[in-house]
Amino acid sequence: MNKARQIIRTKGITEGQLIDGAGLSSVTAKKIMTADNWPDPKTYSMTLRGVAKVLGVTVDDLYGDNNKGDHHE
């Protein structure tokens, strides 16, 4: 399980909360809830910032040690 999904499950965040809180489409929210790999934060920075805001974490927290590279908000 990736770090972001672990945070989502720990905090009990629902797909609906991601849709409403981060302004995501249902398709994007479903992908976030089930994806093994997260998108490149440079390409999807607004989506990832929205998700991080809903979860109360940073974008770096979403990636944890699972993805290497420069992941800044």
C-alpha positions in Angstrom: 0.0 0.0 0.0 1.3 3.4 -0.8 1.8 6.1 1.9 -1.1 8.2 0.6 -3.6 5.4 0.8 -2.3 4.5 4.3 -3.0 8.1 5.4 -6.4 8.1 3.8 -7.4 4.9 5.5 -5.9 5.9 8.9 -7.8 9.2 8.8 -11.0 7.5 7.5 -11.3 9.9 4.5 -14.0 8.9 2.0 -14.0 9.3 -1.7 -16.7 11.9 -1.3 -14.6 13.9 1.1 -11.8 14.0 -1.5 -14.3 15.1 -4.2 -15.7 17.9 -2.1 -12.6 19.0 -0.2 -10.1 18.9 -3.0 -12.5 19.6 -5.9 -11.7 16.3 -7.6 -13.8 14.5 -10.2 -15.2 11.1 -9.1 -12.8 9.4 -11.5 -9.8 11.1 -10.1 -10.9 10.5 -6.5 -11.4 6.8 -7.2 -7.9 6.5 -8.8 -6.4 8.2 -5.7 -8.3 5.8 -3.4 -7.1 2.7 -5.3 -3.8 3.6 -7.1 -0.6 1.9 -6.3 1.5 4.6 -7.8 0.9 8.3 -7.5 1.3 10.8 -10.3 4.4 13.0 -10.7 3.8 16.0 -8.4 5.2 18.4 -10.9 2.4 17.5 -13.4 -0.4 17.1 -10.9 0.6 19.7 -8.2 -2.9 21.2 -7.8 -4.6 17.8 -7.4 -2.0 16.7 -4.9 -2.1 19.9 -2.9 -5.9 19.6 -2.7 -5.6 16.0 -1.5 -2.9 16.9 1.1 -5.1 19.8 2.3 -8.1 17.5 2.9 -5.8 15.0 4.7 -4.1 17.7 6.8 -0.6 16.6 5.5 2.0 17.9 3.1 2.5 16.6 -0.4 5.8 15.1 0.8 3.8 13.1 3.4 1.7 11.6 0.6 4.8 10.1 -1.0 6.6 9.0 2.2 9.5 6.7 1.3 7.6 5.0 -1.6 8.5 7.4 -4.3 11.9 9.0 -4.6 12.6 12.4 -6.1 12.0 16.1 -5.4 8.4 16.3 -4.2 7.7 19.8 -2.9 4.4 21.7 -2.6 
